[in-house]
Every structure is written in C-alpha cells, then in structure tokens.
Amino acid sequence: MKIRTAILSSGLMLSAFVTMQQSAMAQGGVPGMRTVGEEITRSLIWLGIAGIIFLLAYKVVDWTTPGDLKKQLAEGNTALAIYVGSLVIAIAIIIGHLLG
C-alpha cells in the first residue's frame, strides 16, 4: 500500500512539473531558467524516484539473502547487520550517481 501511494504521489508531482514547464514556455519564459518552486518540485520527484529504486533494491537483497532478514536483524545477528548496512550504503551511492 505504501509503494502504491509513493508511485501515485511521484506521478502527480511529475505531472505538476510538466504542467509548470509547459506554462512557463507558453508565457515566453527563458528556456533553462527555473523558479525555486520548480527546483523544489524536481527535487521531490527525484527523491521519490530514488526512494522507489532503493525499496526495490532492498527487496532484492531480502529475497537473495537466505532466511528472514527482519527476523535475523531483530535477533541481533551482527554479521548480517553489517552486511545489510554495507549493501544499503552501496545502493545509496549507486542511486546517487545514477540520478546525479
């Protein structure tokens, strides 16, 4: 349910951004110049996209890890926690380079 909400809100933000760009161009705005509102909207869109990619990558790690990942972490499996933490950092770096 949360993923559907995230996808829907990302889609709504994207459509709002496209509408703002079209209206700015119709009013004779300078191409390439964006207002603060447009920059915030673009940042929120990319944040939503990065969040969705991160969730998908985490699910892949969860599926490929033997056993129940949440249960193992709750039991205090330190080795698994370090492994998952390093994967989370690696995924975040990759997403940052892809979207940056």
MARTIVEX-951116 format. One line per 2 residues: number of its first residue (from 1); their letters; for each residue x, y, z of C-alpha. Coordinates in steps of 0.1 Angstrom, whole numbers, plus 2048, in hexadecimal, padded with zeros to 3 digits. Layout:
// residues N
NUM) A) X:Y:Z  ...;
// end
This chain:
// residues 100
1) MK) 800:800:800  81C:818:808;
3) IR) 82D:811:7E7  80D:818:7D4;
5) TA) 80A:839:7E6  82E:842:7DF;
7) IL) 82A:83A:7BA  809:84E:7B8;
9) SS) 818:86C:7C9  837:86A:7B3;
11) GL) 821:86A:794  80D:887:7A1;
13) ML) 82D:89B:7A8  839:893:785;
15) SA) 819:89E:774  81A:8BE:788;
17) FV) 83E:8C5:77E  836:8BF:759;
19) TM) 818:8D6:75B  82D:8F1:76B;
21) QQ) 848:8ED:750  82E:8F0:734;
23) SA) 81E:90F:743  840:920:748;
25) MA) 849:919:724  827:925:718;
27) QG) 82C:946:72B  84D:94C:719;
29) GV) 864:942:736  889:93E:731;
31) PG) 891:91A:728  8A6:90A:743;
33) MR) 89C:923:75E  888:914:77B;
35) TV) 877:923:799  87D:918:7BC;
37) GE) 85C:906:7BC  866:8F3:79D;
39) EI) 887:8E9:7AC  876:8DC:7CB;
41) TR) 85D:8C9:7B6  879:8B9:7A2;
43) SL) 88C:8B0:7C2  86D:8A0:7D0;
45) IW) 867:88C:7B1  88B:87F:7B1;
47) LG) 888:877:7D6  869:862:7CF;
49) IA) 87A:850:7B2  899:849:7C7;
51) GI) 883:83C:7E4  871:824:7CD;
53) IF) 892:817:7BE  8A0:814:7E1;
55) LL) 882:800:7ED  884:7E9:7CF;
57) AY) 8A9:7E3:7D5  8A3:7DC:7FA;
59) KV) 888:7C2:7F0  8A1:7B1:7D8;
61) VD) 8BB:7AF:7F4  8A0:7A1:80B;
63) WT) 895:787:7F1  8B9:77C:7EA;
65) TP) 8C3:77A:80F  8BC:757:81E;
67) GD) 8A3:758:83B  88D:774:847;
69) LK) 8A2:794:846  88C:7A8:85F;
71) KQ) 88B:78B:878  8B1:786:876;
73) LA) 8B6:7AB:87C  89E:7AC:899;
75) EG) 8B0:78E:8A9  8D0:7A2:8A9;
77) NT) 8E4:792:88D  901:7AA:88B;
79) AL) 911:79C:86C  8F1:79E:859;
81) AI) 8EB:7C2:865  90E:7CC:859;
83) YV) 908:7BB:837  8E6:7CB:832;
85) GS) 8F3:7ED:83E  910:7EB:824;
87) LV) 8F7:7E2:809  8E0:7FF:813;
89) IA) 8FD:817:810  908:808:7EF;
91) IA) 8E5:80A:7E1  8E2:82E:7EC;
93) II) 903:837:7DB  8F9:826:7BB;
95) IG) 8D7:838:7BB  8E7:859:7C2;
97) HL) 8FE:855:7A4  8E2:84A:78E;
99) LG) 8CC:867:796  8E6:881:79C;
// end
